[in-house]
Amino acid sequence: MEKDISRPETLSARERQIAEAFSGGDTYQAIAERLCIAPSTVRTHLTTIYRKLGVSSKLDLHRHLRNAGGSDLPDKAPPRPDKPSIAVLAFENMSGDPEQEYFSDGITEDIITALSRSPWLFIIARNTTFTYKGQNVDIRRVATELGVRFVLEGSVRRAGERIRVTAQLIDGLSGGHVWSERYDGQLEDVFDLQDEITRNVVASIQTRVHLTTIEEPVERSTRPDLTVWELTMRAWHLLYDFTPQSFDTARGLLHRALALDPVSAEATMVLSLIQHHTALMGYAEDARATITEAYELGRRATELDERNEYAHWAFGISGWGLHKHDESIVALQRAVELNPNCSLAYGSLGTALGLVGRSEEAIANQQIAIRSNPRDPSIFFRFSGIALAHYMAGRFDAAVEWAARAIHRMPRWYIGHFILTASHVQAGRLPEAQEAVRACLEVLPEMTVADLDRMPLKDADRMGEFRACLQRAGLPER
């Protein structure tokens, strides 16, 4: 029997997305960016689409889809995009007063807007998620219908002038809780309260989403079919291990990603971060060359995507080891300007300000980062940043307290050990400083005073003073 060729073959869900977008006027690049795939992959999909539908041009494709009315396309739930995807449901007004609906809706809309600014996330629009408002919905069904991995829901309750907001992030695959938090505040300035809650929710769930999305073990990262986005996200995930082995694996993944898409701002940015932290943590054979590479990669990432706050963040922190303190502050301020909910940018801006002696501003920015993202795996950087600010301001007891907290969270973080040691010396406690050096060398036996150069202070005199404190406590010079 001859094959019936009168009926077009059915498109897959991904092919349907691409067919509708391309026939509607989107370019290869626009489709690639939205779906987190390479433009060449879009071109390959379109070749298959043209063959399946028996068309030979964009106009023919447009006419076919319009005339078919979607009958040849499968009626399936949309596929989840490669990047982490979230639907934010309307927060429930639990106050018993319909007049308070504006506050719960306002919180929801602010969170959706803030999350939508992140190039790392795919966020369902408000007009879609609000269609579920007032319904007793099954979270897994919502996730399936909208094609997302995560669903954020919450409630708002008012009692007099006090407001309580609860939020919880649900895994749409399992129905399990990924993250939950409760926020209490006074209704003195409703807009300030909305801003604070939005910043805290957004900063926390961005971290949790990224760490939850990549589930496969590192060994499976050798799969040849991983997309640029998947390779980049696995590398980002490995960054938080802070080991030379994880950095090496991440570097290999990112080189694969950039071989597929040399103009990927995200892959370029994460490679800058890997190189920066490789040098910062003392894993580089040539620290200066590695820091310089991180700086050049960070700058390129901002050129590839000027609106990407993480690119400016990476560029900003890469300048520290090259004594580009002022340029660093400008870049980090730009990151905060682009995304006022980026806790990483706030924290690193605090560190940059601490390195130049602007202690009070440094502490204020670090506190914003800690408050908005208290479960950040890299929070030890925030603690040592506050310790440095207190040290620069001459508050040595406070510096000791925060440095100890940083060391407790990350024993291999040498800056925490250095600030602890120098603060004891400055406070006239030489035996305690010598014990701090002993504890440092027990964890990091190769550490020397010269390692301070990886994160130098701007003021040369203060830098010399810091060195002298470490030398006096017995840390080897080289």
KEDREN-551333 format. One record per residue (C-alpha): residue in three letters; chain; y negated, x, z. Coordinates in nm, 3 decimals, decimal comma, padded with zeros to 5 digits. Layout:
! residues N
<"ALA" "A" <Y X Z>>
...
//
This chain:
! residues 478
<"MET" "A" <00,000 00,000 00,000>>
<"GLU" "A" <-00,345 00,131 -00,085>>
<"LYS" "A" <-00,587 00,189 00,199>>
<"ASP" "A" <-00,852 -00,085 00,234>>
<"ILE" "A" <-01,186 00,087 00,189>>
<"SER" "A" <-01,399 -00,226 00,178>>
<"ARG" "A" <-01,462 -00,225 00,553>>
<"PRO" "A" <-01,652 00,075 00,699>>
<"GLU" "A" <-01,485 00,275 00,970>>
<"THR" "A" <-01,600 00,207 01,326>>
<"LEU" "A" <-01,849 00,453 01,474>>
<"SER" "A" <-01,792 00,616 01,809>>
<"ALA" "A" <-02,039 00,548 02,090>>
<"ARG" "A" <-02,214 00,884 02,037>>
<"GLU" "A" <-02,225 00,829 01,659>>
<"ARG" "A" <-02,379 00,488 01,719>>
<"GLN" "A" <-02,655 00,644 01,930>>
<"ILE" "A" <-02,734 00,901 01,665>>
<"ALA" "A" <-02,714 00,654 01,376>>
<"GLU" "A" <-02,957 00,411 01,537>>
<"ALA" "A" <-03,198 00,688 01,643>>
<"PHE" "A" <-03,199 00,861 01,304>>
<"SER" "A" <-03,235 00,539 01,106>>
<"GLY" "A" <-03,521 00,444 01,336>>
<"GLY" "A" <-03,716 00,754 01,241>>
<"ASP" "A" <-03,619 01,015 01,502>>
<"THR" "A" <-03,585 01,376 01,385>>
<"TYR" "A" <-03,280 01,599 01,438>>
<"GLN" "A" <-03,475 01,787 01,708>>
<"ALA" "A" <-03,584 01,471 01,892>>
<"ILE" "A" <-03,229 01,335 01,897>>
<"ALA" "A" <-03,091 01,671 02,007>>
<"GLU" "A" <-03,335 01,696 02,296>>
<"ARG" "A" <-03,268 01,342 02,416>>
<"LEU" "A" <-02,889 01,378 02,401>>
<"CYS" "A" <-02,888 01,743 02,518>>
<"ILE" "A" <-02,704 01,873 02,213>>
<"ALA" "A" <-02,789 02,126 01,943>>
<"PRO" "A" <-02,970 02,005 01,627>>
<"SER" "A" <-02,678 02,138 01,425>>
<"THR" "A" <-02,448 01,903 01,619>>
<"VAL" "A" <-02,671 01,610 01,525>>
<"ARG" "A" <-02,641 01,715 01,160>>
<"THR" "A" <-02,261 01,729 01,186>>
<"HIS" "A" <-02,249 01,382 01,345>>
<"LEU" "A" <-02,468 01,241 01,068>>
<"THR" "A" <-02,236 01,380 00,802>>
<"THR" "A" <-01,949 01,193 00,967>>
<"ILE" "A" <-02,161 00,877 01,003>>
<"TYR" "A" <-02,258 00,880 00,635>>
<"ARG" "A" <-01,891 00,921 00,541>>
<"LYS" "A" <-01,770 00,642 00,769>>
<"LEU" "A" <-02,033 00,393 00,660>>
<"GLY" "A" <-02,035 00,491 00,293>>
<"VAL" "A" <-02,409 00,566 00,279>>
<"SER" "A" <-02,591 00,865 00,134>>
<"SER" "A" <-02,948 00,852 00,269>>
<"LYS" "A" <-03,153 00,758 00,574>>
<"LEU" "A" <-03,281 00,448 00,391>>
<"ASP" "A" <-02,924 00,341 00,309>>
<"LEU" "A" <-02,828 00,396 00,673>>
<"HIS" "A" <-03,121 00,189 00,795>>
<"ARG" "A" <-03,037 -00,097 00,557>>
<"HIS" "A" <-02,671 -00,086 00,647>>
<"LEU" "A" <-02,733 -00,109 01,021>>
<"ARG" "A" <-02,991 -00,384 00,973>>
<"ASN" "A" <-02,773 -00,591 00,742>>
<"ALA" "A" <-02,460 -00,538 00,947>>
<"GLY" "A" <-02,640 -00,660 01,254>>
<"GLY" "A" <-02,433 -00,418 01,458>>
<"SER" "A" <-02,106 -00,592 01,364>>
<"ASP" "A" <-01,945 -00,266 01,257>>
<"LEU" "A" <-02,052 -00,095 01,576>>
<"PRO" "A" <-01,834 -00,119 01,887>>
<"ASP" "A" <-01,956 -00,341 02,170>>
<"LYS" "A" <-01,905 -00,084 02,443>>
<"ALA" "A" <-02,099 00,036 02,742>>
<"PRO" "A" <-02,329 00,324 02,651>>
<"PRO" "A" <-02,181 00,671 02,708>>
<"ARG" "A" <-02,321 00,881 02,990>>
<"PRO" "A" <-02,553 01,157 02,867>>
<"ASP" "A" <-02,466 01,520 02,928>>
<"LYS" "A" <-02,746 01,569 03,179>>
<"PRO" "A" <-02,733 01,407 03,527>>
<"SER" "A" <-02,821 01,038 03,488>>
<"ILE" "A" <-02,967 00,799 03,745>>
<"ALA" "A" <-03,053 00,431 03,762>>
<"VAL" "A" <-03,299 00,342 04,038>>
<"LEU" "A" <-03,253 -00,020 04,146>>
<"ALA" "A" <-03,543 -00,218 04,291>>
<"PHE" "A" <-03,565 -00,144 04,663>>
<"GLU" "A" <-03,495 -00,457 04,866>>
<"ASN" "A" <-03,775 -00,610 05,073>>
<"MET" "A" <-03,615 -00,671 05,414>>
<"SER" "A" <-03,937 -00,772 05,588>>
<"GLY" "A" <-03,895 -01,146 05,543>>
<"ASP" "A" <-04,246 -01,157 05,401>>
<"PRO" "A" <-04,275 -01,200 05,023>>
<"GLU" "A" <-04,622 -01,047 05,044>>
<"GLN" "A" <-04,459 -00,711 05,120>>
<"GLU" "A" <-04,280 -00,714 04,785>>
<"TYR" "A" <-04,558 -00,500 04,639>>
<"PHE" "A" <-04,466 -00,212 04,869>>
<"SER" "A" <-04,092 -00,210 04,796>>
<"ASP" "A" <-04,159 -00,243 04,421>>
<"GLY" "A" <-04,423 00,028 04,440>>
<"ILE" "A" <-04,184 00,271 04,610>>
<"THR" "A" <-03,922 00,205 04,342>>
<"GLU" "A" <-04,165 00,248 04,054>>
<"ASP" "A" <-04,303 00,572 04,200>>
<"ILE" "A" <-03,954 00,718 04,238>>
<"ILE" "A" <-03,862 00,625 03,880>>
<"THR" "A" <-04,185 00,779 03,748>>
<"ALA" "A" <-04,139 01,098 03,952>>
<"LEU" "A" <-03,775 01,143 03,851>>
<"SER" "A" <-03,864 01,081 03,487>>
<"ARG" "A" <-04,086 01,389 03,491>>
<"SER" "A" <-03,786 01,616 03,536>>
<"PRO" "A" <-03,640 01,754 03,211>>
<"TRP" "A" <-03,312 01,797 03,397>>
<"LEU" "A" <-03,248 01,427 03,448>>
<"PHE" "A" <-03,186 01,116 03,236>>
<"ILE" "A" <-03,353 00,818 03,406>>
<"ILE" "A" <-03,311 00,450 03,315>>
<"ALA" "A" <-03,647 00,277 03,266>>
<"ARG" "A" <-03,788 00,036 03,524>>
<"ASN" "A" <-03,780 -00,267 03,292>>
<"THR" "A" <-03,403 -00,232 03,266>>
<"THR" "A" <-03,313 -00,162 03,629>>
<"PHE" "A" <-03,540 -00,439 03,759>>
<"THR" "A" <-03,326 -00,695 03,573>>
<"TYR" "A" <-03,076 -00,651 03,858>>
<"LYS" "A" <-03,339 -00,733 04,120>>
<"GLY" "A" <-03,233 -00,995 04,373>>
<"GLN" "A" <-02,868 -00,982 04,266>>
<"ASN" "A" <-02,573 -00,878 04,479>>
<"VAL" "A" <-02,443 -00,620 04,233>>
<"ASP" "A" <-02,142 -00,392 04,224>>
<"ILE" "A" <-02,276 -00,039 04,195>>
<"ARG" "A" <-01,991 00,085 03,979>>
<"ARG" "A" <-02,043 -00,204 03,737>>
<"VAL" "A" <-02,415 -00,123 03,715>>
<"ALA" "A" <-02,337 00,244 03,648>>
<"THR" "A" <-02,093 00,146 03,372>>
<"GLU" "A" <-02,328 -00,105 03,210>>
<"LEU" "A" <-02,618 00,140 03,206>>
<"GLY" "A" <-02,413 00,449 03,123>>
<"VAL" "A" <-02,523 00,653 03,427>>
<"ARG" "A" <-02,345 00,869 03,680>>
<"PHE" "A" <-02,559 00,783 03,985>>
<"VAL" "A" <-02,734 00,476 04,122>>
<"LEU" "A" <-03,013 00,497 04,379>>
<"GLU" "A" <-03,071 00,190 04,595>>
<"GLY" "A" <-03,271 00,126 04,908>>
<"SER" "A" <-03,458 -00,113 05,130>>
<"VAL" "A" <-03,799 -00,148 05,293>>
<"ARG" "A" <-03,855 -00,310 05,633>>
<"ARG" "A" <-04,191 -00,367 05,800>>
<"ALA" "A" <-04,249 -00,437 06,169>>
<"GLY" "A" <-04,616 -00,465 06,251>>
<"GLU" "A" <-04,783 -00,148 06,129>>
<"ARG" "A" <-04,458 00,046 06,104>>
<"ILE" "A" <-04,254 00,086 05,788>>
<"ARG" "A" <-03,892 00,195 05,759>>
<"VAL" "A" <-03,752 00,293 05,419>>
<"THR" "A" <-03,385 00,369 05,365>>
<"ALA" "A" <-03,243 00,516 05,046>>
<"GLN" "A" <-02,891 00,601 04,937>>
<"LEU" "A" <-02,753 00,768 04,629>>
<"ILE" "A" <-02,419 00,632 04,510>>
<"ASP" "A" <-02,171 00,800 04,276>>
<"GLY" "A" <-02,113 00,545 04,001>>
<"LEU" "A" <-01,765 00,681 03,930>>
<"SER" "A" <-01,618 00,657 04,279>>
<"GLY" "A" <-01,860 00,426 04,456>>
<"GLY" "A" <-01,894 00,688 04,730>>
<"HIS" "A" <-02,214 00,792 04,902>>
<"VAL" "A" <-02,361 01,121 04,782>>
<"TRP" "A" <-02,674 01,121 04,996>>
<"SER" "A" <-02,865 00,888 05,227>>
<"GLU" "A" <-03,179 00,916 05,434>>
<"ARG" "A" <-03,416 00,706 05,644>>
<"TYR" "A" <-03,795 00,743 05,653>>
<"ASP" "A" <-04,028 00,598 05,916>>
<"GLY" "A" <-04,406 00,587 05,893>>
<"GLN" "A" <-04,726 00,412 05,990>>
<"LEU" "A" <-04,887 00,172 05,746>>
<"GLU" "A" <-05,232 00,321 05,799>>
<"ASP" "A" <-05,265 00,442 05,442>>
<"VAL" "A" <-05,003 00,274 05,230>>
<"PHE" "A" <-05,059 00,500 04,928>>
<"ASP" "A" <-05,022 00,823 05,126>>
<"LEU" "A" <-04,703 00,683 05,278>>
<"GLN" "A" <-04,568 00,590 04,934>>
<"ASP" "A" <-04,644 00,939 04,805>>
<"GLU" "A" <-04,474 01,108 05,099>>
<"ILE" "A" <-04,159 00,896 05,077>>
<"THR" "A" <-04,141 00,940 04,699>>
<"ARG" "A" <-04,176 01,318 04,726>>
<"ASN" "A" <-03,905 01,341 04,993>>
<"VAL" "A" <-03,658 01,116 04,811>>
<"VAL" "A" <-03,707 01,283 04,473>>
<"ALA" "A" <-03,682 01,640 04,602>>
<"SER" "A" <-03,366 01,566 04,800>>
<"ILE" "A" <-03,174 01,375 04,536>>
<"GLN" "A" <-03,257 01,623 04,258>>
<"THR" "A" <-03,075 01,891 04,455>>
<"ARG" "A" <-02,783 01,667 04,548>>
<"VAL" "A" <-02,740 01,540 04,191>>
<"HIS" "A" <-02,727 01,887 04,043>>
<"LEU" "A" <-02,477 02,013 04,298>>
<"THR" "A" <-02,258 01,702 04,261>>
<"THR" "A" <-02,256 01,674 03,882>>
<"ILE" "A" <-02,074 02,000 03,808>>
<"GLU" "A" <-01,729 01,945 03,955>>
<"GLU" "A" <-01,504 02,170 03,751>>
<"PRO" "A" <-01,408 02,509 03,898>>
<"VAL" "A" <-01,568 02,819 03,754>>
<"GLU" "A" <-01,241 02,922 03,591>>
<"ARG" "A" <-01,267 02,627 03,352>>
<"SER" "A" <-01,610 02,737 03,232>>
<"THR" "A" <-01,436 02,941 02,964>>
<"ARG" "A" <-01,372 02,622 02,767>>
<"PRO" "A" <-01,506 02,677 02,412>>
<"ASP" "A" <-01,626 02,318 02,372>>
<"LEU" "A" <-01,895 02,320 02,642>>
<"THR" "A" <-02,240 02,212 02,521>>
<"VAL" "A" <-02,562 02,406 02,577>>
<"TRP" "A" <-02,649 02,166 02,856>>
<"GLU" "A" <-02,312 02,199 03,028>>
<"LEU" "A" <-02,323 02,577 03,008>>
<"THR" "A" <-02,676 02,580 03,151>>
<"MET" "A" <-02,594 02,341 03,433>>
<"ARG" "A" <-02,287 02,541 03,534>>
<"ALA" "A" <-02,503 02,852 03,547>>
<"TRP" "A" <-02,763 02,670 03,758>>
<"HIS" "A" <-02,487 02,559 03,994>>
<"LEU" "A" <-02,364 02,919 04,031>>
<"LEU" "A" <-02,713 03,038 04,121>>
<"TYR" "A" <-02,674 02,878 04,464>>
<"ASP" "A" <-02,373 03,094 04,551>>
<"PHE" "A" <-02,601 03,400 04,569>>
<"THR" "A" <-02,318 03,647 04,502>>
<"PRO" "A" <-02,301 03,919 04,235>>
<"GLN" "A" <-01,983 03,759 04,099>>
<"SER" "A" <-02,144 03,416 04,059>>
<"PHE" "A" <-02,449 03,572 03,893>>
<"ASP" "A" <-02,226 03,762 03,648>>
<"THR" "A" <-02,041 03,445 03,554>>
<"ALA" "A" <-02,367 03,252 03,519>>
<"ARG" "A" <-02,510 03,524 03,295>>
<"GLY" "A" <-02,211 03,497 03,063>>
<"LEU" "A" <-02,247 03,118 03,043>>
<"LEU" "A" <-02,616 03,146 02,960>>
<"HIS" "A" <-02,559 03,402 02,687>>
<"ARG" "A" <-02,313 03,156 02,533>>
<"ALA" "A" <-02,571 02,877 02,562>>
<"LEU" "A" <-02,844 03,084 02,397>>
<"ALA" "A" <-02,607 03,188 02,120>>
<"LEU" "A" <-02,568 02,816 02,044>>
<"ASP" "A" <-02,938 02,736 02,086>>
<"PRO" "A" <-03,170 03,039 02,100>>
<"VAL" "A" <-03,474 02,819 02,171>>
<"SER" "A" <-03,333 02,636 02,472>>
<"ALA" "A" <-03,610 02,646 02,732>>
<"GLU" "A" <-03,367 02,544 03,007>>
<"ALA" "A" <-03,110 02,816 02,934>>
<"THR" "A" <-03,388 03,076 02,902>>
<"MET" "A" <-03,539 02,964 03,232>>
<"VAL" "A" <-03,209 02,974 03,423>>
<"LEU" "A" <-03,132 03,319 03,283>>
<"SER" "A" <-03,472 03,431 03,414>>
<"LEU" "A" <-03,375 03,294 03,756>>
<"ILE" "A" <-03,039 03,472 03,749>>
<"GLN" "A" <-03,202 03,804 03,661>>
<"HIS" "A" <-03,475 03,758 03,921>>
<"HIS" "A" <-03,227 03,683 04,199>>
<"THR" "A" <-02,993 03,960 04,084>>
<"ALA" "A" <-03,274 04,207 04,142>>
<"LEU" "A" <-03,409 04,033 04,453>>
<"MET" "A" <-03,074 04,026 04,631>>
<"GLY" "A" <-03,007 04,393 04,551>>
<"TYR" "A" <-02,730 04,349 04,296>>
<"ALA" "A" <-02,901 04,522 04,002>>
<"GLU" "A" <-02,831 04,884 03,912>>
<"ASP" "A" <-03,183 04,911 03,771>>
<"ALA" "A" <-03,395 04,670 03,974>>
<"ARG" "A" <-03,717 04,738 03,784>>
<"ALA" "A" <-03,561 04,673 03,443>>
<"THR" "A" <-03,391 04,356 03,568>>
<"ILE" "A" <-03,713 04,224 03,722>>
<"THR" "A" <-03,899 04,297 03,399>>
<"GLU" "A" <-03,636 04,110 03,199>>
<"ALA" "A" <-03,665 03,812 03,435>>
<"TYR" "A" <-04,042 03,815 03,387>>
<"GLU" "A" <-04,018 03,821 03,006>>
<"LEU" "A" <-03,758 03,543 03,006>>
<"GLY" "A" <-03,971 03,332 03,238>>
<"ARG" "A" <-04,273 03,373 03,016>>
<"ARG" "A" <-04,068 03,280 02,709>>
<"ALA" "A" <-03,938 02,967 02,884>>
<"THR" "A" <-04,296 02,848 02,941>>
<"GLU" "A" <-04,376 02,913 02,575>>
<"LEU" "A" <-04,071 02,714 02,465>>
<"ASP" "A" <-04,160 02,419 02,690>>
<"GLU" "A" <-04,505 02,427 02,845>>
<"ARG" "A" <-04,441 02,096 03,027>>
<"ASN" "A" <-04,130 02,218 03,209>>
<"GLU" "A" <-04,225 02,277 03,572>>
<"TYR" "A" <-03,909 02,479 03,635>>
<"ALA" "A" <-04,005 02,720 03,357>>
<"HIS" "A" <-04,340 02,784 03,531>>
<"TRP" "A" <-04,158 02,817 03,863>>
<"ALA" "A" <-03,921 03,079 03,720>>
<"PHE" "A" <-04,211 03,265 03,558>>
<"GLY" "A" <-04,408 03,253 03,883>>
<"ILE" "A" <-04,143 03,404 04,108>>
<"SER" "A" <-04,051 03,669 03,850>>
<"GLY" "A" <-04,390 03,835 03,892>>
<"TRP" "A" <-04,352 03,932 04,257>>
<"GLY" "A" <-04,158 04,253 04,204>>
<"LEU" "A" <-04,406 04,360 03,934>>
<"HIS" "A" <-04,710 04,320 04,163>>
<"LYS" "A" <-04,835 04,028 03,951>>
<"HIS" "A" <-04,928 03,824 04,259>>
<"ASP" "A" <-05,229 03,640 04,118>>
<"GLU" "A" <-05,047 03,548 03,797>>
<"SER" "A" <-04,757 03,426 04,009>>
<"ILE" "A" <-04,978 03,193 04,211>>
<"VAL" "A" <-05,133 03,045 03,897>>
<"ALA" "A" <-04,790 02,977 03,744>>
<"LEU" "A" <-04,656 02,818 04,061>>
<"GLN" "A" <-04,965 02,602 04,099>>
<"ARG" "A" <-04,907 02,486 03,742>>
<"ALA" "A" <-04,547 02,395 03,833>>
<"VAL" "A" <-04,670 02,182 04,124>>
<"GLU" "A" <-04,934 02,024 03,901>>
<"LEU" "A" <-04,669 01,928 03,645>>
<"ASN" "A" <-04,435 01,787 03,909>>
<"PRO" "A" <-04,584 01,719 04,254>>
<"ASN" "A" <-04,230 01,645 04,377>>
<"CYS" "A" <-04,083 01,987 04,293>>
<"SER" "A" <-03,992 02,129 04,634>>
<"LEU" "A" <-03,884 02,461 04,486>>
<"ALA" "A" <-04,230 02,514 04,338>>
<"TYR" "A" <-04,399 02,427 04,668>>
<"GLY" "A" <-04,177 02,667 04,861>>
<"SER" "A" <-04,218 02,955 04,618>>
<"LEU" "A" <-04,593 02,896 04,606>>
<"GLY" "A" <-04,586 02,929 04,984>>
<"THR" "A" <-04,406 03,263 04,953>>
<"ALA" "A" <-04,653 03,386 04,688>>
<"LEU" "A" <-04,947 03,291 04,911>>
<"GLY" "A" <-04,781 03,468 05,204>>
<"LEU" "A" <-04,747 03,789 05,002>>
<"VAL" "A" <-05,124 03,795 04,949>>
<"GLY" "A" <-05,207 03,712 05,311>>
<"ARG" "A" <-05,312 03,346 05,272>>
<"SER" "A" <-05,099 03,250 05,570>>
<"GLU" "A" <-05,213 02,898 05,655>>
<"GLU" "A" <-05,185 02,780 05,294>>
<"ALA" "A" <-04,847 02,951 05,273>>
<"ILE" "A" <-04,711 02,768 05,578>>
<"ALA" "A" <-04,847 02,432 05,458>>
<"ASN" "A" <-04,665 02,464 05,125>>
<"GLN" "A" <-04,343 02,581 05,289>>
<"GLN" "A" <-04,351 02,285 05,525>>
<"ILE" "A" <-04,389 02,043 05,234>>
<"ALA" "A" <-04,083 02,202 05,071>>
<"ILE" "A" <-03,875 02,184 05,390>>
<"ARG" "A" <-03,977 01,828 05,472>>
<"SER" "A" <-03,909 01,701 05,120>>
<"ASN" "A" <-03,577 01,885 05,071>>
<"PRO" "A" <-03,424 01,966 05,411>>
<"ARG" "A" <-03,074 02,014 05,267>>
<"ASP" "A" <-03,170 02,266 05,001>>
<"PRO" "A" <-02,899 02,538 04,992>>
<"SER" "A" <-03,174 02,797 04,941>>
<"ILE" "A" <-03,377 02,683 05,241>>
<"PHE" "A" <-03,345 03,030 05,396>>
<"PHE" "A" <-03,615 03,137 05,148>>
<"ARG" "A" <-03,845 02,875 05,304>>
<"PHE" "A" <-03,772 03,001 05,656>>
<"SER" "A" <-03,841 03,365 05,567>>
<"GLY" "A" <-04,156 03,255 05,382>>
<"ILE" "A" <-04,290 03,098 05,702>>
<"ALA" "A" <-04,183 03,408 05,896>>
<"LEU" "A" <-04,378 03,628 05,653>>
<"ALA" "A" <-04,688 03,410 05,683>>
<"HIS" "A" <-04,680 03,433 06,063>>
<"TYR" "A" <-04,624 03,810 06,042>>
<"MET" "A" <-04,926 03,852 05,813>>
<"ALA" "A" <-05,134 03,642 06,053>>
<"GLY" "A" <-05,030 03,855 06,353>>
<"ARG" "A" <-04,821 03,582 06,516>>
<"PHE" "A" <-04,519 03,803 06,573>>
<"ASP" "A" <-04,323 03,582 06,813>>
<"ALA" "A" <-04,334 03,295 06,563>>
<"ALA" "A" <-04,236 03,539 06,287>>
<"VAL" "A" <-03,931 03,646 06,491>>
<"GLU" "A" <-03,826 03,284 06,541>>
<"TRP" "A" <-03,844 03,192 06,171>>
<"ALA" "A" <-03,690 03,520 06,054>>
<"ALA" "A" <-03,393 03,458 06,284>>
<"ARG" "A" <-03,351 03,111 06,133>>
<"ALA" "A" <-03,349 03,261 05,784>>
<"ILE" "A" <-03,085 03,517 05,881>>
<"HIS" "A" <-02,871 03,249 06,042>>
<"ARG" "A" <-02,869 03,052 05,714>>
<"MET" "A" <-02,817 03,361 05,492>>
<"PRO" "A" <-02,704 03,676 05,677>>
<"ARG" "A" <-02,732 03,882 05,355>>
<"TRP" "A" <-03,103 03,800 05,310>>
<"TYR" "A" <-03,259 04,139 05,376>>
<"ILE" "A" <-03,619 04,013 05,387>>
<"GLY" "A" <-03,529 03,806 05,693>>
<"HIS" "A" <-03,393 04,122 05,862>>
<"PHE" "A" <-03,701 04,322 05,760>>
<"ILE" "A" <-03,950 04,067 05,895>>
<"LEU" "A" <-03,752 04,035 06,219>>
<"THR" "A" <-03,752 04,415 06,263>>
<"ALA" "A" <-04,120 04,467 06,180>>
<"SER" "A" <-04,229 04,179 06,403>>
<"HIS" "A" <-04,048 04,326 06,703>>
<"VAL" "A" <-04,213 04,664 06,638>>
<"GLN" "A" <-04,557 04,503 06,608>>
<"ALA" "A" <-04,497 04,314 06,935>>
<"GLY" "A" <-04,407 04,640 07,113>>
<"ARG" "A" <-04,036 04,564 07,142>>
<"LEU" "A" <-03,879 04,877 06,991>>
<"PRO" "A" <-03,529 04,829 07,141>>
<"GLU" "A" <-03,512 04,479 06,990>>
<"ALA" "A" <-03,634 04,619 06,657>>
<"GLN" "A" <-03,365 04,889 06,663>>
<"GLU" "A" <-03,102 04,624 06,738>>
<"ALA" "A" <-03,233 04,421 06,441>>
<"VAL" "A" <-03,184 04,725 06,216>>
<"ARG" "A" <-02,832 04,774 06,349>>
<"ALA" "A" <-02,749 04,408 06,274>>
<"CYS" "A" <-02,900 04,442 05,927>>
<"LEU" "A" <-02,697 04,752 05,840>>
<"GLU" "A" <-02,381 04,590 05,969>>
<"VAL" "A" <-02,415 04,321 05,702>>
<"LEU" "A" <-02,596 04,531 05,441>>
<"PRO" "A" <-02,491 04,894 05,497>>
<"GLU" "A" <-02,675 05,030 05,191>>
<"MET" "A" <-03,014 04,881 05,287>>
<"THR" "A" <-03,314 05,116 05,303>>
<"VAL" "A" <-03,691 05,093 05,342>>
<"ALA" "A" <-03,723 05,140 04,965>>
<"ASP" "A" <-03,564 04,796 04,915>>
<"LEU" "A" <-03,887 04,642 05,039>>
<"ASP" "A" <-04,035 04,720 04,697>>
<"ARG" "A" <-03,838 04,434 04,541>>
<"MET" "A" <-04,076 04,189 04,709>>
<"PRO" "A" <-04,397 04,381 04,784>>
<"LEU" "A" <-04,710 04,267 04,965>>
<"LYS" "A" <-05,028 04,271 04,758>>
<"ASP" "A" <-05,230 04,472 05,009>>
<"ALA" "A" <-05,122 04,838 04,992>>
<"ASP" "A" <-05,235 04,910 05,349>>
<"ARG" "A" <-05,036 04,618 05,489>>
<"MET" "A" <-04,740 04,728 05,279>>
<"GLY" "A" <-04,763 05,079 05,426>>
<"GLU" "A" <-04,783 04,933 05,774>>
<"PHE" "A" <-04,471 04,723 05,709>>
<"ARG" "A" <-04,285 05,032 05,585>>
<"ALA" "A" <-04,387 05,229 05,893>>
<"CYS" "A" <-04,249 04,956 06,121>>
<"LEU" "A" <-03,911 04,967 05,948>>
<"GLN" "A" <-03,903 05,347 05,963>>
<"ARG" "A" <-03,992 05,350 06,330>>
<"ALA" "A" <-03,707 05,111 06,404>>
<"GLY" "A" <-03,464 05,351 06,236>>
<"LEU" "A" <-03,405 05,199 05,892>>
<"PRO" "A" <-03,321 05,479 05,645>>
<"GLU" "A" <-03,600 05,564 05,399>>
<"ARG" "A" <-03,367 05,583 05,096>>
//
